[in-house]
Amino acid sequence: MTKRILVTGAAGFIGSSLCERLVEDGHRVVGLDNLFRGQLKHLSALEHLEEFHFIEGDAREDSVLDTCEAIYGGFDLVHHLAAINGTRWFHEAARDVINVNINTTLATLAAAERWNARYVFASSPEAFGEEELMPLSESSASSFPSAHQHQRHSYGGSKYLGEVALQHAVASGLDARIVRPFNAYGSRLLGDDYGQVIGMMFQAVASNQSIQIHGDGSQTRCFTHIDDVVDGFVRAGALDGDVVENKPLHGCSFNIGSTEEVSITELANSIKNAVDDPDVRVINTEGYHGDSKRRVPDCTSAEHLLGWKCSTSLETGLKRVWRELNLQP
Ligand SMILES: NC(=O)c1ccc[n+]([C@@H]2O[C@H](COP(=O)([O-])OP(=O)(O)OC[C@H]3O[C@@H](n4cnc5c(N)ncnc54)[C@H](O)[C@@H]3O)[C@@H](O)[C@H]2O)c1
């Protein structure tokens, strides 16, 4: 059935691919983004389609959400992805990260309640803070160090509080779900100084510079291809019913991640393989405070309740990204 869907953060890395997939699936989509980090070129395939509307504006503002509402007279589903993301921002602009991430979530939760819409929140494994017990399950505890040590958890803390606000809305009757993508990557991932690791490594190779590893490179991550991440959001938004397998669905959280755990040093070597250039140099630089040593998901709920499965290996995904980057004008 065709749904009216609002995607916030629509011009961003994940949001733009999510909009494409939702339109492809036959839905009517409004994409909202203030272009803080998003880029309109990501939405170029959608711009002339009747089923897609883009609104430039701030998701914290009710007047902007009213403008979105006016397009279809409300929404059946909200995918809330607008946020300040990118590790360097967490340290440099901690108060902005907190302000934007928390207030966009509060405003869109309230709007979803007004519209009687289902709500999907893009949280993050960083909502678990520096929890060391792996794998991270849907119900792992969150563990945050003293805030005077560093400001990295402006981001994870904002996602944690977003989850708290969501659970409060669920208790008041909202049908809401949480998606936690584990290190998404794809050809739209930013590779500038405020970008994320795979984007930065490919950008270094493309500009004939050394790949930089922050810290000693022993920290591990599970990198998840954008198509798998988008599929997780779509499934989380599409699943109907109040109870699935005896678990209440409202308030349910889904870890969406590959379980292929690789160190950042191994990642750099995989990128060298993907670009087929053994001469690319790899150097170690200063690490980020609060960077977790490991981040491994347990995706049991996503697999059982959503029927989600990670289908792209890191090797295949990295080769695909490099091919796509080389096709871009
Ligand atoms: N990329 C990942 O690996 C990853 C992992 C976990 C969680 N997430 C979450 O998924 C979501 C999307 O991430 P992404 O990687 O696409 O990041 P992104 O930065 O590419 O996308 C976020 C978008 O939100 C927009 N935005 C920022 N402030 C806004 C505001 N006040 N109003 C409207 N739009 C605003 C930005 O311009 C940007 O386009 C974010 O909420 C992020 O925290 C991403």
The ligand as a Gaussian input file, in Angstrom:
#p B3LYP/6-31G(d) Opt

LIG

0 1
 N       26.404000       6.721000       8.727000
 C       26.423000       5.855000       9.730000
 O       27.212000       4.910000       9.747000
 C       25.448000       5.989000      10.871000
 C       25.572000       5.095000      11.942000
 C       24.676000       5.203000      12.994000
 C       23.688000       6.162000      12.977000
 N       23.588000       7.022000      11.929000
 C       22.510000       8.013000      11.958000
 O       21.782000       7.925000      10.740000
 C       21.360000       9.226000      10.346000
 C       21.878000       9.546000       8.955000
 O       23.301000       9.502000       8.978000
 P       24.183000       9.883000       7.730000
 O       25.416000       9.085000       7.796000
 O       23.355000       9.842000       6.508000
 O       24.589000      11.371000       8.107000
 P       24.501000      12.703000       7.219000
 O       25.217000      13.754000       7.965000
 O       24.942000      12.405000       5.831000
 O       22.933000      12.971000       7.212000
 C       22.276000      13.727000       8.188000
 C       21.500000      14.822000       7.476000
 O       20.802000      15.615000       8.438000
 C       20.826000      16.957000       7.982000
 N       20.558000      17.843000       9.115000
 C       21.393000      18.183000      10.122000
 N       20.779000      19.016000      10.966000
 C       19.518000      19.202000      10.491000
 C       18.404000      19.956000      10.926000
 N       18.450000      20.699000      12.044000
 N       17.280000      19.932000      10.184000
 C       17.212000      19.199000       9.029000
 N       18.236000      18.467000       8.578000
 C       19.373000      18.462000       9.300000
 C       22.211000      17.134000       7.394000
 O       22.293000      18.211000       6.494000
 C       22.429000      15.788000       6.710000
 O       22.032000      15.819000       5.361000
 C       21.873000      10.188000      11.406000
 O       20.861000      10.394000      12.358000
 C       23.027000       9.445000      12.027000
 O       23.263000       9.864000      13.327000
 C       24.451000       6.953000      10.876000

